[in-house]
Amino acid sequence: MVSGKRPRRGAGKMGILNNFGDWMGFLKDRVSQAQGAGLDQQTIQAVAHQIGDYLAAEVEPRTPEQKLLKEMWQVANEQEQQAIANVVVKLVQKR
């Protein structure tokens, strides 16, 4: 912060959000790590739901895909949000 400006939300480590393919690759790596650490599918999906809540509330979408996911998340009820999270987990596992 040499310039006195605050970094934009999502800058730095969250730079992977600039490209949807990079983001999906990042998620695939994290899911693989979670599985390697012994987390079961249900736990991974629960964490994915928590991450979805955080992203929808705190991170500005940078790609059309992220914008669509955020809009879907915001209109979905709890059960539908869990379904979205589950599908994203399945999607990255198939990559």
C-alpha positions as CSV (number, residue, x, y, z in Angstrom):
1,M,0.0,0.0,0.0
2,V,2.8,2.4,-0.9
3,S,0.5,4.6,-2.9
4,G,-1.9,5.0,0.0
5,K,-4.6,3.3,-2.0
6,R,-6.3,0.2,-0.5
7,P,-6.1,-2.8,-2.7
8,R,-9.3,-3.7,-4.5
9,R,-11.3,-6.5,-3.0
10,G,-10.3,-9.7,-4.6
11,A,-6.9,-8.4,-5.6
12,G,-3.7,-10.4,-5.0
13,K,-4.4,-14.0,-4.0
14,M,-7.8,-13.7,-5.4
15,G,-6.4,-12.7,-8.9
16,I,-7.5,-16.2,-10.0
17,L,-11.0,-14.7,-10.1
18,N,-10.1,-12.8,-13.3
19,N,-10.4,-15.9,-15.4
20,F,-13.2,-18.5,-14.9
21,G,-11.0,-21.4,-16.1
22,D,-8.3,-20.5,-13.6
23,W,-10.9,-20.2,-10.8
24,M,-12.3,-23.7,-11.7
25,G,-8.7,-25.1,-11.8
26,F,-8.0,-23.5,-8.4
27,L,-11.2,-25.1,-7.0
28,K,-10.3,-28.5,-8.5
29,D,-6.9,-28.3,-6.7
30,R,-8.6,-27.4,-3.4
31,V,-11.2,-30.2,-3.7
32,S,-8.4,-32.7,-4.4
33,Q,-6.5,-31.5,-1.3
34,A,-9.6,-31.8,0.8
35,Q,-10.2,-35.4,-0.4
36,G,-6.5,-36.2,0.2
37,A,-6.9,-34.9,3.7
38,G,-9.8,-37.3,4.3
39,L,-12.8,-35.0,4.0
40,D,-15.9,-36.8,2.7
41,Q,-18.0,-35.6,-0.1
42,Q,-20.7,-34.2,2.2
43,T,-18.2,-32.1,4.1
44,I,-16.7,-30.8,0.9
45,Q,-20.1,-29.8,-0.3
46,A,-20.9,-28.1,3.0
47,V,-17.7,-26.1,2.7
48,A,-18.5,-25.2,-0.9
49,H,-21.9,-23.8,0.3
50,Q,-20.1,-21.6,2.8
51,I,-17.7,-20.4,0.2
52,G,-20.6,-19.6,-2.1
53,D,-22.2,-17.5,0.7
54,Y,-18.9,-15.6,1.2
55,L,-18.4,-15.0,-2.5
56,A,-21.9,-13.9,-3.2
57,A,-21.8,-11.4,-0.2
58,E,-18.2,-10.2,-0.4
59,V,-16.6,-10.6,-3.8
60,E,-17.5,-8.6,-7.0
61,P,-17.8,-11.0,-10.0
62,R,-15.2,-10.4,-12.7
63,T,-16.4,-12.7,-15.4
64,P,-19.8,-13.3,-17.0
65,E,-19.8,-16.8,-15.5
66,Q,-19.2,-15.5,-12.0
67,K,-21.9,-12.9,-12.4
68,L,-24.4,-15.6,-13.4
69,L,-23.4,-17.8,-10.5
70,K,-23.8,-14.8,-8.1
71,E,-27.3,-13.9,-9.5
72,M,-28.4,-17.5,-9.3
73,W,-27.1,-17.8,-5.7
74,Q,-28.9,-14.6,-4.6
75,V,-32.3,-15.7,-5.9
76,A,-31.9,-19.3,-4.7
77,N,-33.2,-20.6,-1.4
78,E,-31.0,-22.6,1.0
79,Q,-31.7,-25.9,-0.6
80,E,-31.1,-24.5,-4.1
81,Q,-27.9,-22.9,-3.0
82,Q,-26.7,-26.3,-1.7
83,A,-27.6,-27.8,-5.1
84,I,-25.5,-25.1,-6.9
85,A,-22.6,-25.8,-4.6
86,N,-22.9,-29.5,-5.2
87,V,-22.9,-29.1,-8.9
88,V,-19.9,-26.8,-8.9
89,V,-18.0,-29.5,-6.8
90,K,-19.0,-32.2,-9.3
91,L,-18.0,-30.0,-12.2
92,V,-14.5,-29.4,-10.9
93,Q,-14.1,-33.0,-10.0
94,K,-14.8,-34.0,-13.6
95,R,-12.1,-31.5,-15.0
